[in-house]
Amino acid sequence: MLVLLRQGKISKWFSGIGQEAIAVGATMAMQQDEWIMPLHRNLGVFTSRKMPLSKLFMQWQGNKEGYSKGRERSFHFGSKEHHICGMISHLGPQMAIADGVALAYKLRDDQKASIAFTGDGGTSEGDFHEALNIAAVWDLPVIFIIENNGYGLSTPTSEQYRCKNLVDKAVGYGIEGVQIDGNNILSVYDTIKGVREYCIKNQKPYLIECMTFRMRGHEEASGVKYVPPELFEQWGKRDPVKNYEDYLVAENILTVAQVENIKAETKSYIETELKIGSQVGPIEVNTGEELNDVYAQRTDTGYKILDENFQNQASHILQPASGIQHPESSEKRFIDGIKDALHQSMLKHPNLIIMGQDIAEYGGAFKITEGFVEEFGKERIRNTPICESAVVGAALGLSLEGYKAIMEMQFADFATVGFNQIINNLAKIYYRWGQNADVVIRMPTGGGVGAGPFHSQSNEAWFVHTPGLKVVYPSTPADAKGLLIAAINDPNPVLYFEHKALYRSVSGAVPEAYYEVEIGKARLVTSGDDISIITYGAGVHWAMDYAKNHPDVSIHILDLRTLLPLDYDAIREAVAATGKVLVLHEDTLIGGIGGEIAAWIAENCFDKLDAPVMRCASLDTAIPFNMELEKNFMAYSRLDEYVEKLMNY
Ligand SMILES: Cc1ncc(C[n+]2csc(CCOP(=O)(O)OP(=O)(O)O)c2C)c(N)n1
């Protein structure tokens, strides 16, 4: 690899020279079908799982035939077939994915364990703490392995942590741990084999600190100037490969000639594979394929979709595709629509797990899962520690093992502490190496309840800007139910925004049946001739109230329902209906989704416009607590002004 790097055939290379015993020993000690979460120094994991070298060479050269169709570099790729989950650059997030996999093993009583790697530097990340904590609290069979090579990138351990040994941290989480010589492959192998058995038998996690040393720079370009030269000399004597060879010869297990033979065979194998791996031509860019690979396709047949007219004709009810017609519905609150969807989905999918803070006996901050733990049990209705990042990571881990996961973010505001896992792992994993993230994150959102800056934010735009996610945002009880069911059935990560102020203030007819509202389809609320209001969530109710109180203005109202992907046909129709468009949302103005919609209309529907597209959004401040200030902050306090402006244009 170093030669190929110098030849410019591969980019950035992270060398594991000096640390080979850990990756190889660990992989050999696990079963082939147990998931491993390796990092950038773990070439030995990939080779020990016997991935064809030719394909690895293609991967590292960015070829289409590699493991990520040329989309990922260095070790940022995985392979379901080999039960290797590719890292993201951020290091720590790997660990919680191992929690999720271990949870799946535990729930199925699989008698398996997962294993996650971290460096000494990575142990300083919150993700390390969260992952160990969850594994401890949930008694998960997962092995966390620290490769302590003395340095982060260049930062020595003395500037990284204060405890004597990293393994001492195990005590703090109430789990077992051990420190071993990471340069002795037999110690690594024996320890991990034993630890694996312990984890499975006792259903507990375990922390292993492997002492080792990195003989090259952090990556090849960064050099080793900061490392005292005598360390290379000391650790050079403890080279794991050389020492193991010497040991095998000393024990008469191999002769020197046999060792030389193995080396020659290996060299020739590498060269043959490199030849194959170098034969592929340059990548042919196919934009359609790139876009198509952002989302996993649904493979089930789907369920009957809520009829477009249902909202206005309560008698028009939907049924499961296979079901008998039961045109039944009842008046329900928005919150009950959500509860219905969760309840029916739990019955429908025995592999669906709900996780969140206080969601079990307490029933959740908004009581949406009240009674669920009694009906579905603590295994499927899981209270979590306050570890948002690790819970999103665990949800992804469950997905790797074929489970479906819903996470209740206690308030949408707290998504900030799970942001990395959502944006970089959930959203990108399918495009990167074809693993889907079958995860729904419920996001109780929005203001109007005097809850101040950290319990009221509208943060949907953060996620709309992230390819790979879907973002849905219902405004009616029937949609709340149907969209949540659709989100759960969708194999992709879906951010499901539920406006807190609508929970108990809005009711409507909700079919009893198990049904979906199609993701990506907007709903025409009312037709009108004067102006069109394009909106979603609470905005739909503001627009409807406004129309009711101003019968002199004929307003066409479109409820977007889904923000990613947007229903461009419906938007185009709403523009054509009146030629005057107001985009209304509770989110603040700058960078809000209104800007995106206005730009799209300007680009695509210019000929249908009789006025500039206007945006009515909340003030560009944090959302204030005092109700008068909050009212002033809210977009609805300027709705009248904008409608007037548009009408008079
Ligand atoms: C969240 C995050 N911060 C910083 C970096 C940049 N970075 C990449 S590797 C690394 C050092 C990691 O050190 P360690 O965990 O000890 O692993 P090692 O490289 O020594 O094997 C740093 C700082 C990163 N990738 N992710």
The ligand as a MOL file (V3000), in Angstrom:
LIG
                    3D

  0  0  0     0  0            999 V3000
M  V30 BEGIN CTAB
M  V30 COUNTS 26 27 0 0 0
M  V30 BEGIN ATOM
M  V30 1 C -14.6430 13.7670 15.6760 0
M  V30 2 C -13.2840 13.7940 15.0580 0
M  V30 3 N -12.3620 14.6670 15.5040 0
M  V30 4 C -11.1360 14.6980 14.9520 0
M  V30 5 C -10.8040 13.8370 13.9570 0
M  V30 6 C -9.4330 13.8890 13.2920 0
M  V30 7 N -8.6660 12.6960 13.6500 0 CHG=1
M  V30 8 C -8.6770 11.5960 12.8900 0
M  V30 9 S -7.8590 10.3260 13.5680 0
M  V30 10 C -7.4180 11.2670 14.8960 0
M  V30 11 C -6.5790 10.6780 15.9660 0
M  V30 12 C -7.2150 9.4440 16.5100 0
M  V30 13 O -6.4180 8.9430 17.5260 0
M  V30 14 P -6.6870 7.5470 18.1690 0
M  V30 15 O -8.1270 7.4110 18.5030 0
M  V30 16 O -5.7340 7.3710 19.2800 0
M  V30 17 O -6.4440 6.5120 16.9970 0
M  V30 18 P -5.0860 6.2350 16.1780 0
M  V30 19 O -5.1630 7.0750 14.9420 0
M  V30 20 O -3.9500 6.5760 17.0500 0
M  V30 21 O -5.1350 4.8010 15.8410 0
M  V30 22 C -7.9250 12.5490 14.7980 0
M  V30 23 C -7.7240 13.6220 15.7720 0
M  V30 24 C -11.7870 12.9560 13.5080 0
M  V30 25 N -11.5620 12.1060 12.5300 0
M  V30 26 N -12.9950 12.9460 14.0820 0
M  V30 END ATOM
M  V30 BEGIN BOND
M  V30 1 1 1 2
M  V30 2 1 2 3
M  V30 3 2 2 26
M  V30 4 2 3 4
M  V30 5 1 4 5
M  V30 6 1 5 6
M  V30 7 2 5 24
M  V30 8 1 6 7
M  V30 9 2 7 8
M  V30 10 1 7 22
M  V30 11 1 8 9
M  V30 12 1 9 10
M  V30 13 1 10 11
M  V30 14 2 10 22
M  V30 15 1 11 12
M  V30 16 1 12 13
M  V30 17 1 13 14
M  V30 18 2 14 15
M  V30 19 1 14 16
M  V30 20 1 14 17
M  V30 21 1 17 18
M  V30 22 2 18 19
M  V30 23 1 18 20
M  V30 24 1 18 21
M  V30 25 1 22 23
M  V30 26 1 24 25
M  V30 27 1 24 26
M  V30 END BOND
M  V30 END CTAB
M  END
